[in-house]
Amino acid sequence: IHVISTDTLVESPVVASWVNQSLINMEAAAKEQSLPVKSHRLTPKVKNTFWVNLIGKGYPAPRQNFRWCTSRLKIEPSNRFIQEVIANNGEAIIVLGTRKAESKSRAKVMNRYEVQRIKDHLSPNANLTNSLIFSPIENWSNDDVWLYLMQNKNPWGYSNKDLLSMYRGATADGECPLVVDTSTPSCGNSRFGCWVCTLVEEDKSMAAMIMNDSEKAWMTPLLEFRNEIGDMNKDRERRDFRRMDGKLLLHNDRLVHGPYTKDWREYFLRRLLEVQEIVNKNKPPGFHKLELISFEELKEIRRIWLVEKHEFDDKLPKIYKEVIGEEFPEDDRFLGKGPFQEDEWNILQEICGNDDILFELQASLLDIEQHTLMLTSRKGILEKLEEQVRRCYYSDEKDAEQIAKKKFEQLQIK
């Protein structure tokens, strides 16, 4: 029996600490009682983490019509693990605490698969072959869950009353009734998600925690940074007028903006490191040192900026040193990155004047040429150079928008 919990690496620190300790206690209790139970903390691959995509690649903060985070952070790690179990054992049964009372959409999905059931509470898995989903508490209400937890001792020794207190602290009024009328929200309505989540207008659970408990005020910088990232009023100005692949996309006669610009990606990295320093300075005793972004993520962000985005000024180590006060550990992958660095970047910028598009084009072309200079086979180099020329074909956003409109009109005429 494998007990799995997916850590997105941007979970609420309070919840992440609770879950990690639960997994440790569960493993110890299973070993003590000679039970075939193993606990697993799953995490996304480095290339899929929140910060690598937002700060590295420049993906805009998730929103309902661009929900790029869920599949990368939550679904992929658990599916990968389950597929390994199936590969080793031929099949698997996934036990979930999913309930129809959670939402109308959840109930709709569960009812759809109910007609295909093999046995009570046992449904086929729509996403993974050779696996079934067992949902023993599918018809329980929120109050049913809490009544059970309060009346039954946790078998691995973790206090369910402490769990109740955590949920109580995440409700706006600090109340958590178990037996209520239909107009009164119960504890189950508190939702703990990623502290960076911008799919909702505000993080009510973290805000309530801070408001209800002065000892959790140390999390305030997290909430403030989350609100800064999720500020949709400033979202457009932070992003390039071109899509990630350099193409243009019109919507209601306006260009749909793409990834965050270089300046904003660097700003978000600096702010994240600053927040990490502040919360570690103010966190209460008992909390391990919080790593809001890992060294592996920083290395991957640096690689993306240098290799994929051709930003040879290599700003990440400088930002790291300015905030953390230490040299960024050197990565062997970048020891031979070429002769062009920050000084050459600044000279080129001065030569190009205020023409940002021209500067981007020259920097990209020079970087591609330098990295391929010593290659015996230069296959594909021309395509890379042409791609950058096409990307920087426009003098500015207004020019790009006019060209996009003309192309759209021509397609309409055809």
The 8 nearest C-alpha neighbors of each residue, nearest first, counted from 0:
[[1, 36, 35, 37, 2, 38, 34, 92],
 [0, 2, 37, 38, 36, 3, 39, 35],
 [3, 1, 38, 39, 37, 0, 4, 36],
 [4, 2, 39, 38, 40, 1, 5, 41],
 [3, 5, 40, 41, 39, 6, 2, 18],
 [6, 4, 41, 42, 40, 7, 73, 3],
 [5, 7, 42, 8, 41, 4, 40, 10],
 [6, 8, 72, 9, 42, 10, 5, 73],
 [9, 7, 6, 10, 42, 291, 48, 49],
 [8, 10, 193, 7, 194, 11, 195, 291],
 [11, 9, 193, 194, 8, 15, 12, 7],
 [10, 12, 194, 14, 13, 193, 15, 9],
 [13, 11, 15, 14, 10, 16, 289, 9],
 [14, 12, 16, 11, 15, 17, 10, 165],
 [13, 15, 17, 11, 16, 12, 18, 10],
 [16, 14, 12, 18, 17, 13, 10, 11],
 [15, 17, 19, 13, 14, 18, 12, 20],
 [18, 16, 14, 20, 15, 19, 21, 13],
 [17, 19, 21, 15, 20, 16, 14, 22],
 [18, 20, 22, 16, 21, 17, 15, 23],
 [19, 21, 23, 17, 22, 18, 24, 16],
 [22, 20, 18, 24, 19, 23, 25, 17],
 [21, 23, 25, 19, 20, 24, 38, 26],
 [22, 24, 20, 26, 21, 25, 27, 19],
 [25, 23, 21, 27, 26, 22, 155, 28],
 [24, 26, 22, 155, 28, 23, 27, 21],
 [25, 27, 29, 23, 24, 28, 38, 37],
 [26, 28, 24, 30, 25, 29, 31, 23],
 [27, 29, 31, 25, 155, 30, 26, 24],
 [30, 28, 34, 32, 26, 31, 27, 36],
 [31, 29, 33, 27, 28, 32, 34, 26],
 [30, 32, 28, 29, 33, 27, 34, 26],
 [31, 33, 29, 30, 34, 28, 27, 35],
 [34, 32, 30, 31, 29, 35, 28, 36],
 [33, 35, 29, 32, 36, 30, 31, 28],
 [36, 34, 0, 33, 37, 29, 30, 1],
 [37, 35, 0, 34, 29, 1, 38, 26],
 [38, 36, 1, 26, 2, 0, 39, 35],
 [39, 37, 2, 22, 1, 26, 3, 36],
 [38, 40, 3, 41, 2, 4, 37, 1],
 [41, 39, 4, 5, 3, 6, 42, 38],
 [40, 42, 5, 6, 4, 39, 76, 3],
 [41, 43, 6, 5, 7, 76, 44, 40],
 [44, 42, 72, 76, 47, 48, 45, 7],
 [43, 45, 47, 46, 48, 42, 76, 71],
 [44, 46, 47, 48, 296, 43, 295, 51],
 [45, 47, 44, 48, 51, 299, 52, 296],
 [48, 46, 44, 45, 71, 43, 49, 52],
 [49, 47, 51, 45, 50, 46, 43, 72],
 [48, 50, 52, 51, 53, 47, 68, 72],
 [49, 51, 53, 54, 52, 48, 55, 296],
 [52, 50, 55, 48, 300, 54, 49, 53],
 [51, 53, 56, 50, 55, 49, 58, 54],
 [52, 54, 58, 57, 50, 51, 55, 56],
 [55, 53, 264, 57, 50, 51, 52, 56],
 [56, 54, 300, 51, 52, 57, 53, 303],
 [57, 55, 52, 58, 53, 54, 51, 303],
 [56, 58, 258, 259, 53, 54, 55, 59],
 [57, 59, 53, 258, 52, 56, 60, 259],
 [60, 58, 258, 57, 61, 53, 259, 257],
 [59, 61, 229, 197, 58, 62, 228, 53],
 [62, 60, 66, 65, 197, 198, 59, 67],
 [61, 63, 198, 65, 66, 64, 197, 60],
 [62, 64, 65, 66, 198, 61, 199, 197],
 [63, 65, 62, 66, 61, 67, 198, 60],
 [66, 64, 62, 63, 67, 61, 59, 60],
 [67, 65, 61, 62, 63, 68, 64, 69],
 [66, 68, 65, 69, 61, 70, 71, 62],
 [67, 69, 71, 66, 70, 72, 61, 49],
 [70, 68, 73, 72, 71, 67, 74, 66],
 [69, 71, 74, 73, 68, 75, 72, 67],
 [70, 72, 68, 47, 75, 69, 73, 74],
 [73, 71, 7, 43, 69, 68, 70, 48],
 [74, 72, 69, 70, 75, 71, 76, 5],
 [73, 75, 70, 77, 76, 78, 71, 72],
 [74, 76, 78, 71, 77, 70, 73, 79],
 [77, 75, 79, 43, 78, 74, 42, 73],
 [76, 78, 80, 79, 74, 75, 81, 5],
 [79, 77, 81, 75, 80, 76, 82, 74],
 [78, 80, 76, 82, 77, 81, 75, 83],
 [79, 81, 83, 77, 82, 78, 76, 84],
 [82, 80, 84, 78, 83, 79, 77, 85],
 [81, 83, 85, 79, 84, 80, 78, 86],
 [84, 82, 86, 80, 81, 85, 87, 79],
 [85, 83, 81, 87, 82, 86, 88, 80],
 [84, 86, 90, 89, 82, 88, 83, 87],
 [87, 85, 83, 84, 89, 88, 82, 90],
 [88, 86, 84, 85, 89, 83, 90, 82],
 [89, 87, 85, 90, 86, 84, 91, 83],
 [88, 90, 85, 86, 87, 129, 91, 84],
 [91, 89, 85, 129, 130, 88, 92, 84],
 [92, 90, 130, 85, 93, 131, 129, 84],
 [91, 93, 131, 130, 132, 94, 133, 90],
 [92, 94, 132, 133, 131, 95, 91, 130],
 [95, 93, 133, 132, 134, 92, 96, 135],
 [96, 94, 134, 97, 133, 93, 132, 135],
 [97, 95, 134, 136, 98, 94, 137, 135],
 [96, 98, 95, 137, 134, 99, 136, 101],
 [99, 97, 137, 100, 101, 138, 136, 96],
 [98, 100, 106, 101, 137, 105, 138, 102],
 [101, 99, 98, 102, 140, 106, 138, 139],
 [100, 102, 99, 98, 105, 103, 106, 97],
 [103, 101, 105, 104, 100, 106, 99, 98],
 [102, 104, 106, 105, 107, 101, 99, 100],
 [103, 105, 107, 106, 102, 108, 101, 99],
 [106, 104, 102, 108, 107, 103, 99, 109],
 [105, 107, 99, 103, 109, 104, 108, 110],
 [108, 106, 104, 110, 105, 109, 103, 111],
 [109, 107, 111, 105, 110, 106, 104, 112],
 [108, 110, 106, 111, 112, 107, 113, 105],
 [111, 109, 113, 107, 108, 112, 106, 114],
 [110, 112, 108, 109, 113, 107, 114, 115],
 [113, 111, 115, 109, 114, 110, 122, 108],
 [112, 114, 110, 116, 115, 111, 109, 122],
 [113, 115, 112, 116, 111, 110, 122, 117],
 [116, 114, 113, 112, 122, 117, 123, 111],
 [117, 115, 122, 113, 118, 114, 121, 123],
 [116, 118, 121, 122, 115, 119, 123, 120],
 [119, 117, 121, 116, 120, 122, 115, 133],
 [118, 120, 121, 116, 117, 122, 133, 135],
 [119, 121, 134, 133, 135, 118, 122, 116],
 [122, 120, 133, 118, 119, 132, 116, 117],
 [123, 121, 116, 132, 131, 112, 113, 120],
 [124, 122, 131, 132, 125, 116, 130, 115],
 [123, 125, 131, 126, 127, 130, 132, 122],
 [124, 126, 127, 123, 128, 112, 131, 130],
 [125, 127, 124, 128, 78, 130, 123, 129],
 [128, 126, 124, 130, 125, 129, 82, 78],
 [127, 129, 130, 126, 124, 125, 90, 131],
 [130, 128, 90, 127, 91, 131, 89, 85],
 [131, 129, 91, 128, 90, 92, 124, 127],
 [130, 132, 123, 92, 124, 122, 93, 121],
 [133, 131, 93, 122, 121, 92, 124, 94],
 [132, 134, 121, 94, 120, 93, 135, 95],
 [133, 135, 120, 95, 137, 136, 94, 96],
 [136, 134, 137, 120, 133, 96, 95, 94],
 [137, 135, 139, 138, 134, 96, 98, 97],
 [136, 138, 98, 134, 139, 99, 135, 97],
 [139, 137, 136, 98, 99, 140, 100, 135],
 [140, 138, 136, 143, 137, 98, 141, 144],
 [139, 141, 143, 142, 100, 144, 138, 98],
 [142, 140, 187, 144, 143, 145, 139, 185],
 [141, 143, 145, 144, 177, 140, 146, 178],
 [144, 142, 140, 146, 141, 139, 145, 147],
 [143, 145, 142, 141, 147, 146, 148, 140],
 [146, 144, 148, 142, 147, 143, 149, 177],
 [145, 147, 149, 143, 148, 144, 142, 150],
 [148, 146, 150, 144, 145, 149, 151, 143],
 [147, 149, 145, 151, 146, 150, 159, 144],
 [148, 150, 146, 147, 151, 145, 159, 160],
 [151, 149, 147, 148, 146, 152, 145, 159],
 [152, 150, 148, 149, 147, 153, 146, 159],
 [153, 151, 154, 150, 148, 159, 149, 156],
 [152, 154, 156, 155, 157, 151, 159, 158],
 [155, 153, 156, 152, 157, 28, 25, 151],
 [156, 154, 25, 28, 153, 157, 24, 29],
 [155, 157, 153, 154, 158, 24, 152, 28],
 [156, 158, 153, 155, 159, 21, 24, 154],
 [159, 157, 160, 161, 156, 153, 162, 152],
 [158, 160, 162, 161, 148, 163, 157, 149],
 [159, 161, 163, 162, 158, 164, 149, 148],
 [162, 160, 164, 159, 163, 158, 165, 157],
 [161, 163, 159, 165, 160, 164, 166, 158],
 [162, 164, 160, 166, 161, 165, 167, 159],
 [165, 163, 167, 161, 162, 166, 168, 160],
 [164, 166, 162, 168, 163, 167, 161, 169],
 [167, 165, 169, 163, 168, 164, 186, 189],
 [168, 166, 164, 175, 173, 169, 165, 170],
 [167, 169, 208, 165, 173, 166, 170, 164],
 [168, 170, 204, 208, 207, 166, 167, 189],
 [171, 169, 173, 167, 168, 172, 207, 189],
 [170, 172, 207, 173, 169, 203, 204, 211],
 [173, 171, 174, 170, 211, 207, 168, 167],
 [172, 174, 170, 168, 167, 171, 211, 175],
 [175, 173, 172, 167, 176, 170, 171, 168],
 [174, 176, 186, 167, 185, 177, 173, 170],
 [177, 175, 185, 178, 174, 179, 186, 184],
 [176, 178, 142, 179, 185, 175, 145, 146],
 [179, 177, 176, 142, 180, 185, 146, 143],
 [180, 178, 183, 177, 176, 181, 185, 184],
 [179, 181, 182, 183, 178, 184, 185, 176],
 [180, 182, 183, 179, 184, 185, 178, 142],
 [183, 181, 180, 184, 179, 185, 178, 176],
 [182, 184, 181, 180, 179, 185, 176, 178],
 [185, 183, 188, 182, 186, 181, 179, 176],
 [186, 184, 187, 176, 175, 188, 177, 183],
 [185, 187, 175, 188, 189, 166, 167, 184],
 [186, 188, 141, 189, 185, 190, 142, 166],
 [187, 189, 186, 185, 190, 184, 141, 170],
 [190, 188, 187, 186, 170, 169, 204, 166],
 [191, 189, 188, 192, 204, 187, 169, 203],
 [192, 190, 204, 189, 193, 11, 14, 205],
 [191, 193, 10, 194, 190, 11, 196, 195],
 [192, 194, 10, 196, 9, 195, 11, 191],
 [193, 195, 11, 196, 10, 9, 192, 225],
 [194, 196, 225, 193, 197, 9, 221, 222],
 [197, 195, 193, 194, 198, 199, 192, 225],
 [198, 196, 199, 229, 61, 62, 195, 60],
 [197, 199, 62, 196, 63, 61, 200, 66],
 [200, 198, 197, 201, 196, 202, 62, 63],
 [199, 201, 197, 198, 202, 229, 226, 203],
 [202, 200, 199, 203, 226, 197, 206, 196],
 [203, 201, 204, 205, 206, 199, 200, 194],
 [202, 204, 206, 205, 201, 207, 171, 169],
 [203, 205, 169, 207, 206, 202, 208, 170],
 [206, 204, 208, 207, 203, 202, 209, 169],
 [205, 207, 203, 209, 204, 208, 210, 202],
 [206, 208, 210, 169, 171, 204, 205, 209],
 [209, 207, 169, 205, 168, 211, 206, 210],
 [210, 208, 216, 215, 206, 207, 212, 211],
 [209, 211, 207, 208, 212, 206, 213, 216],
 [212, 210, 208, 209, 207, 168, 173, 213],
 [211, 213, 214, 209, 215, 210, 208, 216],
 [212, 214, 216, 215, 209, 211, 210, 217],
 [213, 215, 212, 216, 217, 283, 209, 282],
 [214, 216, 209, 217, 213, 212, 218, 208],
 [215, 217, 209, 218, 213, 219, 214, 212],
 [216, 218, 215, 219, 281, 282, 278, 214],
 [219, 217, 216, 221, 220, 215, 278, 222],
 [218, 220, 222, 221, 216, 217, 223, 209],
 [221, 219, 223, 222, 218, 274, 224, 217],
 [222, 220, 224, 219, 218, 223, 225, 274],
 [221, 223, 225, 219, 220, 224, 226, 218],
 [224, 222, 220, 226, 225, 221, 219, 227],
 [225, 223, 227, 221, 226, 222, 220, 228],
 [224, 226, 195, 222, 228, 227, 223, 221],
 [227, 225, 229, 223, 224, 228, 230, 222],
 [226, 228, 224, 230, 225, 229, 223, 222],
 [229, 227, 225, 226, 230, 224, 60, 197],
 [228, 230, 226, 197, 227, 231, 225, 60],
 [231, 229, 227, 232, 228, 233, 226, 234],
 [230, 232, 234, 233, 229, 235, 228, 227],
 [233, 231, 230, 234, 235, 236, 229, 237],
 [234, 232, 231, 236, 235, 230, 237, 229],
 [233, 235, 231, 237, 236, 232, 230, 238],
 [234, 236, 237, 238, 233, 256, 232, 231],
 [235, 237, 238, 234, 233, 239, 256, 232],
 [238, 236, 235, 234, 259, 263, 260, 233],
 [239, 237, 259, 258, 260, 235, 236, 257],
 [238, 240, 257, 241, 260, 256, 258, 259],
 [239, 241, 256, 257, 396, 238, 254, 255],
 [242, 240, 245, 239, 257, 247, 246, 256],
 [241, 243, 257, 245, 246, 244, 247, 256],
 [242, 244, 245, 257, 258, 241, 246, 57],
 [245, 243, 242, 246, 241, 390, 247, 257],
 [246, 244, 390, 242, 241, 243, 247, 389],
 [247, 245, 242, 244, 241, 248, 390, 243],
 [246, 248, 241, 242, 403, 249, 245, 254],
 [247, 249, 255, 254, 246, 250, 242, 403],
 [250, 248, 254, 253, 252, 255, 251, 247],
 [251, 249, 253, 252, 254, 255, 248, 256],
 [250, 252, 253, 249, 254, 255, 248, 404],
 [253, 251, 250, 249, 254, 404, 400, 403],
 [254, 252, 250, 249, 251, 255, 400, 248],
 [253, 255, 249, 248, 256, 400, 250, 240],
 [256, 254, 248, 249, 250, 253, 257, 240],
 [255, 257, 240, 239, 238, 241, 254, 242],
 [256, 258, 242, 239, 241, 238, 243, 240],
 [259, 257, 57, 58, 238, 239, 59, 243],
 [260, 258, 238, 57, 237, 239, 263, 264],
 [259, 261, 238, 263, 239, 262, 264, 237],
 [260, 262, 264, 263, 265, 259, 57, 310],
 [263, 261, 265, 260, 264, 266, 259, 237],
 [264, 262, 266, 265, 260, 261, 259, 267],
 [265, 263, 54, 261, 267, 266, 262, 259],
 [264, 266, 268, 262, 263, 267, 261, 269],
 [267, 265, 263, 269, 264, 268, 262, 270],
 [266, 268, 270, 264, 269, 265, 271, 263],
 [269, 267, 271, 265, 266, 270, 272, 264],
 [268, 270, 266, 272, 267, 271, 273, 318],
 [271, 269, 273, 267, 268, 272, 274, 266],
 [272, 270, 274, 268, 273, 269, 267, 275],
 [271, 273, 275, 269, 274, 270, 268, 276],
 [272, 274, 270, 276, 275, 271, 269, 322],
 [275, 273, 277, 271, 276, 272, 220, 270],
 [274, 276, 272, 273, 278, 277, 291, 271],
 [275, 277, 273, 279, 274, 278, 280, 272],
 [276, 278, 274, 280, 279, 275, 273, 281],
 [279, 277, 281, 280, 275, 282, 276, 217],
 [280, 278, 282, 276, 277, 281, 288, 275],
 [279, 281, 277, 278, 282, 276, 275, 217],
 [282, 280, 278, 279, 217, 277, 283, 218],
 [283, 281, 279, 278, 217, 280, 284, 286],
 [284, 282, 286, 285, 281, 214, 217, 215],
 [285, 283, 286, 282, 287, 281, 288, 279],
 [286, 284, 283, 287, 282, 288, 16, 13],
 [285, 287, 284, 283, 288, 282, 16, 289],
 [286, 288, 289, 285, 284, 16, 279, 282],
 [287, 289, 279, 290, 286, 282, 278, 280],
 [290, 288, 291, 287, 279, 275, 278, 286],
 [289, 291, 292, 293, 288, 275, 279, 8],
 [292, 290, 289, 275, 293, 9, 8, 271],
 [291, 293, 290, 296, 294, 297, 50, 272],
 [294, 292, 296, 295, 290, 297, 291, 298],
 [293, 295, 297, 296, 298, 292, 299, 328],
 [296, 294, 298, 293, 297, 299, 45, 292],
 [295, 297, 299, 293, 294, 298, 45, 51],
 [298, 296, 294, 300, 295, 299, 301, 293],
 [299, 297, 301, 295, 296, 300, 294, 302],
 [298, 300, 302, 296, 301, 297, 303, 295],
 [301, 299, 55, 297, 303, 302, 298, 51],
 [300, 302, 298, 304, 299, 303, 305, 297],
 [301, 303, 299, 305, 300, 304, 306, 298],
 [304, 302, 307, 300, 306, 301, 305, 55],
 [305, 303, 308, 301, 310, 302, 306, 307],
 [306, 304, 309, 310, 302, 311, 303, 308],
 [305, 307, 309, 303, 302, 308, 304, 310],
 [308, 306, 303, 309, 304, 305, 302, 310],
 [307, 309, 304, 310, 306, 305, 303, 363],
 [310, 308, 305, 306, 363, 311, 307, 366],
 [311, 309, 305, 304, 308, 312, 313, 362],
 [310, 312, 313, 340, 305, 309, 339, 341],
 [311, 313, 341, 340, 310, 344, 314, 342],
 [314, 312, 311, 315, 310, 305, 340, 341],
 [315, 313, 317, 312, 316, 318, 265, 341],
 [314, 316, 318, 317, 313, 319, 301, 265],
 [317, 315, 319, 327, 318, 314, 320, 313],
 [316, 318, 320, 314, 319, 315, 321, 313],
 [319, 317, 321, 315, 320, 316, 314, 322],
 [318, 320, 316, 317, 322, 321, 323, 315],
 [321, 319, 324, 325, 317, 326, 323, 322],
 [320, 322, 318, 319, 324, 323, 317, 325],
 [323, 321, 319, 320, 324, 318, 273, 272],
 [324, 322, 320, 325, 319, 321, 272, 276],
 [323, 325, 320, 321, 322, 326, 319, 327],
 [326, 324, 320, 323, 327, 319, 321, 322],
 [327, 325, 320, 328, 324, 316, 319, 317],
 [326, 328, 316, 329, 319, 325, 320, 317],
 [329, 327, 326, 330, 316, 325, 294, 298],
 [328, 330, 327, 331, 333, 334, 326, 332],
 [329, 331, 332, 333, 328, 334, 298, 327],
 [332, 330, 334, 333, 329, 335, 328, 336],
 [331, 333, 330, 334, 335, 336, 302, 329],
 [332, 334, 336, 331, 335, 330, 329, 302],
 [335, 333, 331, 336, 332, 330, 329, 337],
 [336, 334, 333, 337, 332, 331, 338, 370],
 [335, 337, 333, 334, 338, 370, 332, 339],
 [338, 336, 335, 339, 369, 370, 340, 334],
 [339, 337, 340, 336, 369, 335, 343, 311],
 [340, 338, 343, 337, 311, 341, 344, 312],
 [339, 341, 312, 311, 343, 342, 344, 338],
 [340, 342, 312, 344, 343, 345, 313, 311],
 [343, 341, 345, 344, 340, 346, 312, 339],
 [342, 344, 346, 345, 341, 340, 339, 347],
 [343, 345, 341, 347, 342, 346, 312, 340],
 [346, 344, 348, 342, 343, 347, 341, 349],
 [347, 345, 343, 349, 348, 344, 350, 342],
 [346, 348, 350, 344, 349, 345, 343, 351],
 [347, 349, 345, 351, 346, 350, 358, 344],
 [348, 350, 346, 352, 347, 351, 345, 353],
 [349, 351, 347, 348, 352, 346, 358, 345],
 [352, 350, 348, 349, 358, 354, 347, 353],
 [353, 351, 349, 350, 354, 348, 355, 358],
 [352, 354, 355, 351, 348, 349, 358, 357],
 [353, 355, 357, 352, 356, 351, 358, 394],
 [356, 354, 358, 357, 353, 359, 351, 352],
 [357, 355, 359, 358, 354, 391, 360, 394],
 [358, 356, 360, 354, 359, 355, 361, 351],
 [357, 359, 355, 361, 356, 360, 351, 362],
 [360, 358, 356, 362, 357, 361, 363, 355],
 [359, 361, 357, 363, 358, 362, 391, 364],
 [362, 360, 358, 364, 363, 359, 365, 357],
 [363, 361, 359, 365, 360, 364, 358, 366],
 [362, 364, 366, 360, 309, 361, 365, 359],
 [363, 365, 361, 367, 366, 362, 384, 360],
 [366, 364, 368, 362, 363, 367, 361, 369],
 [365, 367, 369, 363, 368, 364, 309, 362],
 [368, 366, 364, 370, 369, 365, 363, 371],
 [367, 369, 365, 371, 366, 370, 372, 364],
 [370, 368, 366, 372, 371, 367, 365, 337],
 [369, 371, 367, 368, 372, 366, 337, 336],
 [370, 372, 368, 374, 369, 373, 367, 377],
 [371, 373, 369, 374, 370, 368, 377, 367],
 [374, 372, 371, 375, 370, 369, 376, 377],
 [373, 375, 371, 376, 372, 377, 370, 378],
 [376, 374, 373, 377, 372, 371, 378, 380],
 [375, 377, 374, 378, 371, 373, 379, 380],
 [378, 376, 380, 374, 379, 375, 371, 381],
 [377, 379, 376, 380, 381, 382, 375, 374],
 [378, 380, 382, 381, 377, 383, 384, 376],
 [381, 379, 383, 382, 378, 377, 384, 371],
 [382, 380, 384, 383, 379, 385, 378, 377],
 [381, 383, 385, 379, 380, 384, 386, 378],
 [384, 382, 386, 380, 381, 385, 379, 387],
 [383, 385, 381, 387, 386, 382, 364, 380],
 [386, 384, 388, 382, 387, 383, 381, 389],
 [385, 387, 383, 389, 384, 388, 382, 390],
 [388, 386, 390, 384, 385, 389, 391, 360],
 [387, 389, 385, 391, 390, 386, 392, 384],
 [390, 388, 392, 386, 387, 391, 385, 245],
 [391, 389, 387, 245, 388, 392, 386, 246],
 [392, 390, 388, 389, 393, 356, 360, 387],
 [391, 393, 389, 390, 388, 394, 399, 356],
 [394, 392, 399, 395, 391, 398, 396, 356],
 [393, 395, 398, 356, 392, 396, 399, 391],
 [396, 394, 398, 393, 397, 399, 356, 355],
 [397, 395, 399, 398, 400, 240, 394, 393],
 [398, 396, 400, 399, 395, 401, 394, 393],
 [397, 399, 401, 395, 396, 400, 393, 394],
 [400, 398, 396, 402, 397, 393, 401, 403],
 [399, 401, 403, 397, 398, 402, 396, 254],
 [400, 402, 404, 398, 403, 399, 405, 397],
 [403, 401, 405, 399, 404, 400, 406, 398],
 [404, 402, 400, 406, 401, 405, 399, 407],
 [405, 403, 407, 401, 406, 402, 408, 400],
 [404, 406, 408, 402, 407, 403, 409, 401],
 [405, 407, 409, 403, 404, 408, 402, 410],
 [406, 408, 404, 410, 405, 409, 403, 411],
 [409, 407, 411, 405, 410, 406, 404, 412],
 [408, 410, 406, 412, 411, 407, 405, 413],
 [411, 409, 407, 413, 408, 412, 406, 405],
 [410, 412, 408, 409, 413, 407, 406, 405],
 [413, 411, 409, 410, 408, 407, 406, 405],
 [412, 410, 411, 409, 408, 407, 406, 405]]
